[in-house]
Amino acid sequence: MNSSLLWVGTGLILIVAELVTGTFYLLVLGLACMAGAAASFVGLGAEIQTILAALVAVLGALWVRRHNQSKEQPKMPSLDLGQAVRWESWVSEADRLARVSYRGASWDAKIEGEFSGTPQEVFYITEISGNQLTVSKAKR
C-alpha cells in the first residue's frame, strides 16, 4: 500500500477524533500526518516523512499550548453568594467575628452592617475569603 495513503488515512482518523473530543491536539497530529502524506506524495523517503510529521506535530502542539495559556478563563461566581446563614455565637464581638451555621456546619464569619445578635438570626453571604464568610442582613 502506498505510504501517502497510510499518512492520509491516519490523519483523517485523528481529525475526526478531534471533532469528537475538541482538544485541538489531535487536530495538530492529524495535520502532521497530512504533512507526512505530502512528503510521501512528492517522493521523499520514510525518514524525511517521519521527521517532517514530527516537526509539524511538535510545533503545532507548542502553538496550541501557548494559545490555550493566553486565554483568560472567566472566573465563576460562587454559588454560595446570597445564601442564608444563621448566627450562632460570637468569636470576637470587637472584631465583629462570629460563628454561623451554613449547610449543617459552623463557619467563621465577619458581620457587616446592622444586626441584633439574636440566636438563629438570618444573614446572607456577601463574600467568601478562604474559610471565612462575610455576611450581612442585606441580600445582594
BABA-285673 format. One record per atom (N, C-alpha, C): x negated, y, z negated; residue in one letter; atom name. Coordinates in pm, 1 decimal, always signed. Each point is the difference from the previous one (the first is absolute). Layout:
BEGIN
{r {X; Y; Z}; 'A'; 'CA'}
...
This chain:
BEGIN
{r {-85.0; -117.4; +0.0}; 'M'; 'N'}
{r {+85.0; +117.4; +0.0}; 'M'; 'CA'}
{r {-89.5; +123.6; +0.0}; 'M'; 'C'}
{r {+40.3; +100.7; +69.7}; 'N'; 'N'}
{r {-74.7; +123.8; +11.4}; 'N'; 'CA'}
{r {-7.2; +70.3; -136.1}; 'N'; 'C'}
{r {-120.4; +45.5; -39.9}; 'S'; 'N'}
{r {-15.4; +61.0; -131.6}; 'S'; 'CA'}
{r {+77.6; +131.0; -12.8}; 'S'; 'C'}
{r {+21.8; +70.3; +110.3}; 'S'; 'N'}
{r {+76.6; +124.9; -10.2}; 'S'; 'CA'}
{r {+144.4; -29.0; -39.8}; 'S'; 'C'}
{r {+55.2; -114.1; +43.8}; 'L'; 'N'}
{r {+135.5; -37.2; -40.5}; 'L'; 'CA'}
{r {+6.4; -33.3; -149.0}; 'L'; 'C'}
{r {-104.9; -64.0; -52.3}; 'L'; 'N'}
{r {-4.6; -27.1; -144.7}; 'L'; 'CA'}
{r {-3.8; +129.8; -79.8}; 'L'; 'C'}
{r {-82.2; +95.2; +46.0}; 'W'; 'N'}
{r {-7.6; +129.5; -67.8}; 'W'; 'CA'}
{r {+136.0; +71.3; +3.6}; 'W'; 'C'}
{r {+62.6; +3.4; +115.7}; 'V'; 'N'}
{r {+129.0; +68.4; +14.5}; 'V'; 'CA'}
{r {+107.3; -69.4; -84.5}; 'V'; 'C'}
{r {+3.3; -131.4; +3.8}; 'G'; 'N'}
{r {+98.4; -74.0; -79.3}; 'G'; 'CA'}
{r {-15.7; +25.7; -148.7}; 'G'; 'C'}
{r {-123.3; -5.6; -46.6}; 'T'; 'N'}
{r {-27.2; +27.7; -141.9}; 'T'; 'CA'}
{r {+37.4; +143.5; -34.0}; 'T'; 'C'}
{r {-35.1; +93.8; +87.3}; 'G'; 'N'}
{r {+32.9; +140.4; -23.3}; 'G'; 'CA'}
{r {+149.5; +23.3; -6.9}; 'G'; 'C'}
{r {+75.6; -62.7; +89.5}; 'L'; 'N'}
{r {+145.7; +15.4; -1.6}; 'L'; 'CA'}
{r {+61.9; -58.2; -126.6}; 'L'; 'C'}
{r {-50.3; -114.2; -43.3}; 'I'; 'N'}
{r {+49.6; -60.1; -124.9}; 'I'; 'CA'}
{r {-24.8; +94.3; -117.1}; 'I'; 'C'}
{r {-118.7; +58.9; -7.1}; 'L'; 'N'}
{r {-31.6; +92.4; -109.4}; 'L'; 'CA'}
{r {+85.2; +127.4; +7.8}; 'L'; 'C'}
{r {+23.6; +50.3; +117.5}; 'I'; 'N'}
{r {+81.3; +121.1; +14.6}; 'I'; 'CA'}
{r {+144.7; -28.3; -39.3}; 'I'; 'C'}
{r {+52.7; -115.1; +38.9}; 'V'; 'N'}
{r {+136.4; -36.5; -41.0}; 'V'; 'CA'}
{r {+6.3; -18.4; -152.2}; 'V'; 'C'}
{r {-101.9; -63.1; -57.7}; 'A'; 'N'}
{r {-4.4; -15.5; -146.0}; 'A'; 'CA'}
{r {-4.9; +136.5; -67.8}; 'A'; 'C'}
{r {-68.2; +95.7; +61.1}; 'E'; 'N'}
{r {-4.9; +135.9; -53.4}; 'E'; 'CA'}
{r {+138.8; +62.5; -3.4}; 'E'; 'C'}
{r {+77.7; -23.9; +102.8}; 'L'; 'N'}
{r {+135.2; +56.0; +3.6}; 'L'; 'CA'}
{r {+85.9; -53.6; -113.7}; 'L'; 'C'}
{r {-30.2; -119.5; -45.3}; 'V'; 'N'}
{r {+75.0; -59.0; -110.6}; 'V'; 'CA'}
{r {-48.6; +53.0; -134.2}; 'V'; 'C'}
{r {-130.9; +19.0; -15.8}; 'T'; 'N'}
{r {-55.2; +37.9; -130.5}; 'T'; 'CA'}
{r {-15.5; +149.8; -20.3}; 'T'; 'C'}
{r {-36.7; +74.0; +102.4}; 'G'; 'N'}
{r {-15.5; +145.1; -12.6}; 'G'; 'CA'}
{r {-124.3; +45.6; -73.8}; 'G'; 'C'}
{r {-110.2; -73.7; +6.6}; 'T'; 'N'}
{r {-120.7; +38.3; -72.7}; 'T'; 'CA'}
{r {-99.4; +79.4; +84.7}; 'T'; 'C'}
{r {+10.5; -2.0; +129.2}; 'F'; 'N'}
{r {-88.3; +62.9; +97.1}; 'F'; 'CA'}
{r {-133.8; -71.8; +15.0}; 'F'; 'C'}
{r {-41.1; -79.7; -96.3}; 'Y'; 'N'}
{r {-125.9; -72.5; +14.6}; 'Y'; 'CA'}
{r {+13.0; -109.3; +106.6}; 'Y'; 'C'}
{r {+114.7; -65.9; +4.7}; 'L'; 'N'}
{r {+19.3; -102.5; +103.2}; 'L'; 'CA'}
{r {+5.6; +62.9; +138.2}; 'L'; 'C'}
{r {+50.9; +122.1; +9.6}; 'L'; 'N'}
{r {+0.3; +70.7; +127.9}; 'L'; 'CA'}
{r {-143.1; +25.2; +45.9}; 'L'; 'C'}
{r {-85.2; +40.8; -92.9}; 'V'; 'N'}
{r {-140.7; +23.0; +31.9}; 'V'; 'CA'}
{r {-65.4; -129.9; +47.4}; 'V'; 'C'}
{r {+28.2; -110.0; -67.8}; 'L'; 'N'}
{r {-57.0; -128.0; +41.8}; 'L'; 'CA'}
{r {+54.2; -42.2; +136.2}; 'L'; 'C'}
{r {+127.6; +26.7; +24.8}; 'G'; 'N'}
{r {+56.6; -30.1; +130.6}; 'G'; 'CA'}
{r {-65.2; +81.6; +109.9}; 'G'; 'C'}
{r {-23.6; +127.6; -27.0}; 'L'; 'N'}
{r {-68.3; +84.6; +98.5}; 'L'; 'CA'}
{r {-145.0; -43.0; +19.5}; 'L'; 'C'}
{r {-62.6; -48.0; -106.5}; 'A'; 'N'}
{r {-136.7; -51.7; +12.3}; 'A'; 'CA'}
{r {-2.1; -123.5; +90.8}; 'A'; 'C'}
{r {+100.2; -83.8; -13.0}; 'C'; 'N'}
{r {+9.3; -116.0; +90.5}; 'C'; 'CA'}
{r {+21.0; +45.2; +143.3}; 'C'; 'C'}
{r {+77.0; +105.0; +18.3}; 'M'; 'N'}
{r {+20.7; +52.1; +136.0}; 'M'; 'CA'}
{r {-131.9; +54.5; +56.6}; 'M'; 'C'}
{r {-83.6; +60.3; -85.7}; 'A'; 'N'}
{r {-131.6; +46.2; +45.9}; 'A'; 'CA'}
{r {-86.3; -119.8; +40.2}; 'A'; 'C'}
{r {+7.6; -109.1; -76.9}; 'G'; 'N'}
{r {-70.5; -122.9; +36.8}; 'G'; 'CA'}
{r {+51.4; -55.9; +131.1}; 'G'; 'C'}
{r {+131.9; +9.8; +23.0}; 'A'; 'N'}
{r {+58.8; -46.6; +126.2}; 'A'; 'CA'}
{r {-49.4; +83.8; +116.8}; 'A'; 'C'}
{r {-11.2; +131.5; -20.9}; 'A'; 'N'}
{r {-50.1; +87.4; +106.6}; 'A'; 'CA'}
{r {-144.6; -34.7; +33.4}; 'A'; 'C'}
{r {-79.6; -26.6; -103.5}; 'A'; 'N'}
{r {-139.9; -38.4; +23.8}; 'A'; 'CA'}
{r {-7.8; -132.5; +74.9}; 'A'; 'C'}
{r {+87.5; -93.2; -33.8}; 'S'; 'N'}
{r {+2.7; -128.1; +69.9}; 'S'; 'CA'}
{r {+45.1; +17.5; +144.6}; 'S'; 'C'}
{r {+97.1; +86.9; +21.5}; 'F'; 'N'}
{r {+53.7; +23.5; +134.0}; 'F'; 'CA'}
{r {-106.2; +55.5; +95.0}; 'F'; 'C'}
{r {-87.4; +89.0; -51.8}; 'V'; 'N'}
{r {-104.0; +57.2; +86.4}; 'V'; 'CA'}
{r {-121.7; -91.8; +11.6}; 'V'; 'C'}
{r {+2.3; -114.9; -68.2}; 'G'; 'N'}
{r {-104.6; -99.2; +19.1}; 'G'; 'CA'}
{r {-112.9; +4.3; -100.4}; 'G'; 'C'}
{r {+15.0; +70.1; -109.5}; 'L'; 'N'}
{r {-104.9; +1.7; -102.7}; 'L'; 'CA'}
{r {-0.8; -132.1; -75.3}; 'L'; 'C'}
{r {-112.9; -34.1; -59.3}; 'G'; 'N'}
{r {-16.9; -125.9; -71.3}; 'G'; 'CA'}
{r {+79.1; -5.3; -129.4}; 'G'; 'C'}
{r {+12.3; -122.2; -53.5}; 'A'; 'N'}
{r {+76.8; -21.9; -122.6}; 'A'; 'CA'}
{r {-56.7; +78.8; -117.7}; 'A'; 'C'}
{r {-134.2; +12.8; -7.0}; 'E'; 'N'}
{r {-60.2; +74.9; -110.2}; 'E'; 'CA'}
{r {+41.1; +147.2; +6.3}; 'E'; 'C'}
{r {-4.5; +58.6; +117.9}; 'I'; 'N'}
{r {+36.5; +141.1; +17.1}; 'I'; 'CA'}
{r {+149.4; +18.9; -29.6}; 'I'; 'C'}
{r {+82.7; -94.0; +44.8}; 'Q'; 'N'}
{r {+143.6; +7.7; -27.6}; 'Q'; 'CA'}
{r {+25.3; +3.7; -151.4}; 'Q'; 'C'}
{r {-67.3; -90.4; -71.0}; 'T'; 'N'}
{r {+17.3; -9.7; -144.9}; 'T'; 'CA'}
{r {-51.8; +125.2; -70.5}; 'T'; 'C'}
{r {-115.9; +47.5; +41.7}; 'I'; 'N'}
{r {-57.0; +120.7; -61.2}; 'I'; 'CA'}
{r {+90.2; +120.1; +24.5}; 'I'; 'C'}
{r {+51.4; +14.5; +121.0}; 'L'; 'N'}
{r {+89.1; +112.0; +31.3}; 'L'; 'CA'}
{r {+129.1; -8.1; -82.0}; 'L'; 'C'}
{r {+56.7; -119.5; -10.1}; 'A'; 'N'}
{r {+122.4; -17.3; -79.6}; 'A'; 'CA'}
{r {-26.6; +31.2; -147.3}; 'A'; 'C'}
{r {-113.5; -45.8; -51.6}; 'A'; 'N'}
{r {-33.8; +27.5; -140.2}; 'A'; 'CA'}
{r {-22.1; +148.5; -23.3}; 'A'; 'C'}
{r {-66.7; +66.6; +94.5}; 'L'; 'N'}
{r {-24.3; +143.3; -13.2}; 'L'; 'CA'}
{r {+131.3; +78.1; -1.2}; 'L'; 'C'}
{r {+90.5; -33.4; +90.8}; 'V'; 'N'}
{r {+130.7; +66.5; +3.1}; 'V'; 'CA'}
{r {+77.3; -28.2; -128.5}; 'V'; 'C'}
{r {-6.4; -122.1; -49.7}; 'A'; 'N'}
{r {+71.3; -36.5; -122.6}; 'A'; 'CA'}
{r {-52.6; +78.0; -120.4}; 'A'; 'C'}
{r {-131.4; +8.2; -14.8}; 'V'; 'N'}
{r {-58.6; +70.4; -113.9}; 'V'; 'CA'}
{r {+30.5; +149.5; +7.6}; 'V'; 'C'}
{r {-21.5; +60.6; +116.3}; 'L'; 'N'}
{r {+27.7; +143.3; +13.6}; 'L'; 'CA'}
{r {+148.5; +30.0; -19.5}; 'L'; 'C'}
{r {+85.1; -84.7; +53.1}; 'G'; 'N'}
{r {+144.3; +19.1; -17.7}; 'G'; 'CA'}
{r {+42.7; -15.1; -144.2}; 'G'; 'C'}
{r {-54.7; -99.5; -69.8}; 'A'; 'N'}
{r {+33.6; -19.9; -141.0}; 'A'; 'CA'}
{r {-46.0; +119.1; -83.7}; 'A'; 'C'}
{r {-118.4; +53.0; +28.7}; 'L'; 'N'}
{r {-47.2; +118.5; -71.9}; 'L'; 'CA'}
{r {+89.9; +119.7; +27.7}; 'L'; 'C'}
{r {+44.7; +15.4; +123.6}; 'W'; 'N'}
{r {+88.5; +110.6; +33.9}; 'W'; 'CA'}
{r {+134.2; -13.3; -73.6}; 'W'; 'C'}
{r {+56.3; -121.3; -1.7}; 'V'; 'N'}
{r {+127.4; -21.4; -69.8}; 'V'; 'CA'}
{r {-16.5; +27.1; -148.2}; 'V'; 'C'}
{r {-110.1; -45.8; -57.6}; 'R'; 'N'}
{r {-23.3; +21.8; -143.3}; 'R'; 'CA'}
{r {-11.1; +147.8; -31.1}; 'R'; 'C'}
{r {-76.2; +73.6; +80.3}; 'R'; 'N'}
{r {-14.7; +144.0; -22.7}; 'R'; 'CA'}
{r {+134.0; +71.7; +19.7}; 'R'; 'C'}
{r {+74.1; -40.5; +100.6}; 'H'; 'N'}
{r {+129.6; +61.9; +26.9}; 'H'; 'CA'}
{r {+98.0; -25.9; -114.2}; 'H'; 'C'}
{r {+1.1; -121.3; -54.9}; 'N'; 'N'}
{r {+89.3; -32.8; -111.0}; 'N'; 'CA'}
{r {-39.3; +72.7; -127.3}; 'N'; 'C'}
{r {-130.1; +21.8; -21.5}; 'Q'; 'N'}
{r {-44.6; +70.1; -119.9}; 'Q'; 'CA'}
{r {+31.7; +148.5; +6.9}; 'Q'; 'C'}
{r {+5.5; +55.4; +120.7}; 'S'; 'N'}
{r {+24.2; +143.3; +11.7}; 'S'; 'CA'}
{r {+146.7; +34.9; -21.4}; 'S'; 'C'}
{r {+88.4; -97.7; +9.4}; 'K'; 'N'}
{r {+142.0; +25.6; -24.6}; 'K'; 'CA'}
{r {+21.5; +20.3; -149.0}; 'K'; 'C'}
{r {+66.8; +106.8; -34.5}; 'E'; 'N'}
{r {+32.7; +22.0; -139.9}; 'E'; 'CA'}
{r {+131.2; -69.9; -29.4}; 'E'; 'C'}
{r {-4.3; -88.4; -98.0}; 'Q'; 'N'}
{r {+119.0; -73.7; -36.1}; 'Q'; 'CA'}
{r {+91.4; +89.5; -83.8}; 'Q'; 'C'}
{r {+127.4; +8.5; +35.0}; 'P'; 'N'}
{r {+89.7; +83.0; -79.9}; 'P'; 'CA'}
{r {+18.1; -60.5; -138.7}; 'P'; 'C'}
{r {+0.4; +85.7; -98.6}; 'K'; 'N'}
{r {+15.3; -46.9; -137.3}; 'K'; 'CA'}
{r {+147.4; -26.3; -25.9}; 'K'; 'C'}
{r {+27.3; -118.3; -49.0}; 'M'; 'N'}
{r {+138.0; -37.6; -29.5}; 'M'; 'CA'}
{r {+40.8; +60.2; -133.9}; 'M'; 'C'}
{r {+116.0; +63.7; -5.7}; 'P'; 'N'}
{r {+45.4; +51.2; -129.6}; 'P'; 'CA'}
{r {+36.2; -116.7; -91.5}; 'P'; 'C'}
{r {-22.9; +17.3; -127.3}; 'S'; 'N'}
{r {+28.5; -104.7; -96.4}; 'S'; 'CA'}
{r {+150.9; -19.9; -11.4}; 'S'; 'C'}
{r {+41.7; -123.8; -4.1}; 'L'; 'N'}
{r {+141.3; -30.5; -18.0}; 'L'; 'CA'}
{r {+46.0; +25.6; -142.6}; 'L'; 'C'}
{r {-95.3; +21.7; -92.3}; 'D'; 'N'}
{r {+35.2; +26.0; -139.0}; 'D'; 'CA'}
{r {+42.1; +145.4; -23.8}; 'D'; 'C'}
{r {-39.8; +90.6; +88.3}; 'L'; 'N'}
{r {+34.9; +140.7; -19.5}; 'L'; 'CA'}
{r {+151.5; +15.9; +1.8}; 'L'; 'C'}
{r {+50.1; +75.6; -99.8}; 'G'; 'N'}
{r {+143.7; +23.7; -11.1}; 'G'; 'CA'}
{r {+74.0; -105.7; -79.8}; 'G'; 'C'}
{r {-68.5; -106.8; -41.7}; 'Q'; 'N'}
{r {+65.7; -105.4; -76.8}; 'Q'; 'CA'}
{r {+15.2; +41.7; -146.3}; 'Q'; 'C'}
{r {+105.7; -48.7; -62.6}; 'A'; 'N'}
{r {+30.2; +36.0; -139.3}; 'A'; 'CA'}
{r {-85.4; -81.6; -96.9}; 'A'; 'C'}
{r {-44.3; +66.7; -107.4}; 'V'; 'N'}
{r {-69.8; -64.7; -111.6}; 'V'; 'CA'}
{r {+68.2; +44.0; -129.0}; 'V'; 'C'}
{r {-20.2; -73.4; -106.7}; 'R'; 'N'}
{r {+60.5; +33.8; -129.5}; 'R'; 'CA'}
{r {-109.5; +26.1; -103.1}; 'R'; 'C'}
{r {+17.4; +108.9; -73.7}; 'W'; 'N'}
{r {-95.6; +41.3; -102.3}; 'W'; 'CA'}
{r {+2.4; -99.6; -114.7}; 'W'; 'C'}
{r {-120.3; -40.3; -47.6}; 'E'; 'N'}
{r {-9.9; -93.1; -112.9}; 'E'; 'CA'}
{r {-56.2; +68.6; -124.1}; 'E'; 'C'}
{r {-121.7; +57.8; +12.8}; 'S'; 'N'}
{r {-64.8; +60.2; -116.3}; 'S'; 'CA'}
{r {-112.4; +92.1; +46.4}; 'S'; 'C'}
{r {-48.4; +78.4; -94.6}; 'W'; 'N'}
{r {-113.2; +88.4; +28.3}; 'W'; 'CA'}
{r {-130.9; -74.7; -12.7}; 'W'; 'C'}
{r {-93.3; +30.7; +87.4}; 'V'; 'N'}
{r {-138.8; -41.0; -14.6}; 'V'; 'CA'}
{r {-74.4; +118.5; -58.8}; 'V'; 'C'}
{r {+22.5; +119.2; +55.0}; 'S'; 'N'}
{r {-57.1; +124.9; -49.1}; 'S'; 'CA'}
{r {+97.5; +111.4; +35.4}; 'S'; 'C'}
{r {+74.3; +43.7; -100.2}; 'E'; 'N'}
{r {+100.3; +104.2; +24.2}; 'E'; 'CA'}
{r {-65.5; +130.4; +42.5}; 'E'; 'C'}
{r {-118.2; +30.8; -55.9}; 'A'; 'N'}
{r {-69.2; +123.8; +35.5}; 'A'; 'CA'}
{r {-41.4; +1.3; +147.6}; 'A'; 'C'}
{r {-39.3; -116.0; +52.2}; 'D'; 'N'}
{r {-40.3; -9.8; +141.0}; 'D'; 'CA'}
{r {+116.6; -37.2; +90.7}; 'D'; 'C'}
{r {+117.5; -17.2; -58.2}; 'R'; 'N'}
{r {+122.3; -39.3; +71.3}; 'R'; 'CA'}
{r {-16.5; -135.6; +68.5}; 'R'; 'C'}
{r {-69.9; -89.6; -66.9}; 'L'; 'N'}
{r {-17.0; -136.5; +49.0}; 'L'; 'CA'}
{r {+94.4; -92.0; -76.2}; 'L'; 'C'}
{r {+74.2; -81.7; +71.8}; 'A'; 'N'}
{r {+98.9; -86.7; -61.5}; 'A'; 'CA'}
{r {-8.1; -139.0; +60.3}; 'A'; 'C'}
{r {+70.4; -92.2; -63.2}; 'R'; 'N'}
{r {+20.1; -133.4; +55.5}; 'R'; 'CA'}
{r {+141.5; -2.7; +55.6}; 'R'; 'C'}
{r {+11.2; -50.0; +121.6}; 'V'; 'N'}
{r {+130.8; -12.3; +62.5}; 'V'; 'CA'}
{r {+18.9; -142.8; +48.1}; 'V'; 'C'}
{r {+124.2; -39.4; +12.7}; 'S'; 'N'}
{r {+32.6; -133.5; +48.4}; 'S'; 'CA'}
{r {+36.7; +10.0; +147.3}; 'S'; 'C'}
{r {-69.8; -81.2; +79.9}; 'Y'; 'N'}
{r {+27.5; -3.1; +143.5}; 'Y'; 'CA'}
{r {-22.2; -141.5; +50.3}; 'Y'; 'C'}
{r {+96.7; -55.4; +63.7}; 'R'; 'N'}
{r {-4.5; -136.8; +53.1}; 'R'; 'CA'}
{r {-31.4; -103.5; -107.8}; 'R'; 'C'}
{r {+55.4; +19.7; -116.9}; 'G'; 'N'}
{r {-16.8; -96.4; -107.9}; 'G'; 'CA'}
{r {-134.0; +5.1; -70.6}; 'G'; 'C'}
{r {-79.4; +103.5; +26.0}; 'A'; 'N'}
{r {-130.5; +12.1; -65.0}; 'A'; 'CA'}
{r {-18.6; +141.7; -52.0}; 'A'; 'C'}
{r {-89.9; +14.5; -96.4}; 'S'; 'N'}
{r {-31.1; +132.6; -53.5}; 'S'; 'CA'}
{r {-113.7; +61.6; +80.1}; 'S'; 'C'}
{r {+15.6; +128.5; +32.7}; 'W'; 'N'}
{r {-98.4; +73.7; +78.4}; 'W'; 'CA'}
{r {-36.0; +127.4; -73.4}; 'W'; 'C'}
{r {-125.2; +45.8; +18.3}; 'D'; 'N'}
{r {-38.2; +132.4; -47.3}; 'D'; 'CA'}
{r {+54.8; +101.8; +98.3}; 'D'; 'C'}
{r {+52.0; +110.4; -54.8}; 'A'; 'N'}
{r {+57.6; +101.9; +87.5}; 'A'; 'CA'}
{r {-28.0; +137.9; -55.6}; 'A'; 'C'}
{r {-22.8; +93.5; +89.7}; 'K'; 'N'}
{r {-13.0; +140.5; -36.1}; 'K'; 'CA'}
{r {+135.4; +63.5; +28.3}; 'K'; 'C'}
{r {+56.3; +65.3; -101.7}; 'I'; 'N'}
{r {+131.9; +61.4; +10.9}; 'I'; 'CA'}
{r {-16.0; +142.3; +50.9}; 'I'; 'C'}
{r {+74.0; +34.5; +104.6}; 'E'; 'N'}
{r {+2.0; +136.4; +52.2}; 'E'; 'CA'}
{r {+136.5; +60.6; -26.3}; 'E'; 'C'}
{r {+2.1; +128.2; -27.6}; 'G'; 'N'}
{r {+127.2; +70.6; -14.4}; 'G'; 'CA'}
{r {+66.4; -25.3; -133.6}; 'G'; 'C'}
{r {+127.8; +33.4; -5.9}; 'E'; 'N'}
{r {+79.1; -10.2; -123.3}; 'E'; 'CA'}
{r {+41.6; -144.3; -27.0}; 'E'; 'C'}
{r {+16.4; -28.9; -129.5}; 'F'; 'N'}
{r {+46.0; -131.9; -40.6}; 'F'; 'CA'}
{r {+50.8; +11.5; -141.4}; 'F'; 'C'}
{r {+84.4; -95.5; -41.8}; 'S'; 'N'}
{r {+53.8; +3.2; -136.2}; 'S'; 'CA'}
{r {-70.8; -98.6; -90.8}; 'S'; 'C'}
{r {-64.7; -102.2; +56.4}; 'G'; 'N'}
{r {-72.5; -97.9; -81.1}; 'G'; 'CA'}
{r {+89.4; -102.9; -65.1}; 'G'; 'C'}
{r {+119.5; -17.5; +49.7}; 'T'; 'N'}
{r {+89.8; -100.5; -55.5}; 'T'; 'CA'}
{r {-36.9; -137.7; +55.2}; 'T'; 'C'}
{r {+20.5; -104.9; -80.3}; 'P'; 'N'}
{r {-30.1; -134.7; +49.3}; 'P'; 'CA'}
{r {+80.0; -31.4; +126.9}; 'P'; 'C'}
{r {-65.1; -66.0; +91.1}; 'Q'; 'N'}
{r {+59.2; -41.4; +127.1}; 'Q'; 'CA'}
{r {+36.2; +116.4; +92.6}; 'Q'; 'C'}
{r {-56.8; +119.5; -26.6}; 'E'; 'N'}
{r {+22.9; +114.5; +89.1}; 'E'; 'CA'}
{r {-54.7; -34.2; +138.7}; 'E'; 'C'}
{r {+72.4; +38.5; +103.4}; 'V'; 'N'}
{r {-36.9; -36.2; +136.6}; 'V'; 'CA'}
{r {-84.2; +110.5; +62.5}; 'V'; 'C'}
{r {-110.7; -41.4; +61.0}; 'F'; 'N'}
{r {-87.2; +88.0; +77.9}; 'F'; 'CA'}
{r {-15.5; -61.8; +137.8}; 'F'; 'C'}
{r {-58.9; +75.3; +91.2}; 'Y'; 'N'}
{r {-23.1; -49.2; +135.1}; 'Y'; 'CA'}
{r {-147.6; +14.7; +35.0}; 'Y'; 'C'}
{r {-53.9; -99.3; +66.3}; 'I'; 'N'}
{r {-141.4; +0.8; +37.4}; 'I'; 'CA'}
{r {-22.1; +103.4; +109.6}; 'I'; 'C'}
{r {-94.9; +92.5; -24.5}; 'T'; 'N'}
{r {-32.7; +102.0; +99.4}; 'T'; 'CA'}
{r {-138.0; -21.1; +60.9}; 'T'; 'C'}
{r {-85.0; -74.8; -71.4}; 'E'; 'N'}
{r {-136.1; -22.8; +48.5}; 'E'; 'CA'}
{r {-57.3; -123.0; -68.6}; 'E'; 'C'}
{r {-91.3; -66.2; +69.0}; 'I'; 'N'}
{r {-69.2; -115.0; -57.8}; 'I'; 'CA'}
{r {-148.7; +20.8; +18.5}; 'I'; 'C'}
{r {-74.5; -8.2; -109.9}; 'S'; 'N'}
{r {-144.9; +14.7; +4.6}; 'S'; 'CA'}
{r {-60.6; -117.3; -75.0}; 'S'; 'C'}
{r {-45.9; -98.2; +75.2}; 'G'; 'N'}
{r {-53.2; -121.2; -62.6}; 'G'; 'CA'}
{r {+111.4; -73.8; -71.0}; 'G'; 'C'}
{r {-16.0; -20.6; -132.5}; 'N'; 'N'}
{r {+102.6; -68.0; -79.2}; 'N'; 'CA'}
{r {+86.8; +96.6; -77.8}; 'N'; 'C'}
{r {-14.6; +129.3; +25.7}; 'Q'; 'N'}
{r {+79.0; +99.2; -73.3}; 'Q'; 'CA'}
{r {+104.1; +62.9; +92.5}; 'Q'; 'C'}
{r {+121.7; +4.7; -51.3}; 'L'; 'N'}
{r {+109.0; +63.2; +73.0}; 'L'; 'CA'}
{r {+11.5; +144.9; -43.2}; 'L'; 'C'}
{r {+45.2; +85.2; +88.1}; 'T'; 'N'}
{r {+42.5; +134.7; -35.8}; 'T'; 'CA'}
{r {+149.5; +1.5; +21.0}; 'T'; 'C'}
{r {+73.2; +40.5; -103.7}; 'V'; 'N'}
{r {+145.9; -6.1; +5.4}; 'V'; 'CA'}
{r {+59.4; +134.3; -40.0}; 'V'; 'C'}
{r {+122.0; +23.8; +47.5}; 'S'; 'N'}
{r {+72.7; +121.3; -38.1}; 'S'; 'CA'}
{r {+148.4; -31.2; +3.4}; 'S'; 'C'}
{r {+79.3; +92.2; -54.0}; 'K'; 'N'}
{r {+144.9; -16.3; -1.2}; 'K'; 'CA'}
{r {+57.3; +19.7; +139.6}; 'K'; 'C'}
{r {-66.0; +82.2; +80.8}; 'A'; 'N'}
{r {+49.4; +29.9; +134.2}; 'A'; 'CA'}
{r {-38.6; -110.7; +96.4}; 'A'; 'C'}
{r {+96.5; -51.4; +72.1}; 'K'; 'N'}
{r {-28.1; -103.7; +100.6}; 'K'; 'CA'}
{r {-39.9; +71.0; +129.0}; 'K'; 'C'}
{r {-116.6; -32.9; +50.7}; 'R'; 'N'}
{r {-51.0; +66.9; +122.2}; 'R'; 'CA'}
{r {+19.1; -84.2; +121.2}; 'R'; 'C'}
